[in-house]
């Protein structure tokens, strides 16, 4: 008798993703998440090197959700230390 496999192992896309997030975040997503005034704030953070680490896909800027979460945790820890 075989043991049932989890549903995710039946999904061939799970193998293709290989641990990648289902969706990378856009600058607009960060504006909504952090209630920022505009996407220009996200781009200014990037120029100054103070925001979450992003990467380019062609002309588009994207953010790994795990990197944004880690950056947010760092910012929260810095705020607690002050």
Residue pairs with C-beta under 8 A, 6 or more apart in sequence:
8 14
21 64
21 65
21 66
23 65
24 57
24 62
24 63
24 64
24 65
25 33
25 62
25 63
25 64
25 65
25 68
26 60
26 61
26 62
26 63
27 39
27 42
27 43
27 54
27 61
27 63
28 39
29 63
30 36
30 42
30 51
30 52
30 63
30 68
31 37
31 38
31 39
31 41
31 42
33 68
36 42
42 51
42 61
43 61
45 51
45 52
46 54
46 61
51 71
52 63
52 67
52 68
52 70
52 71
52 72
53 63
53 64
53 67
53 71
54 61
54 62
54 63
54 67
55 61
55 62
55 63
55 64
56 62
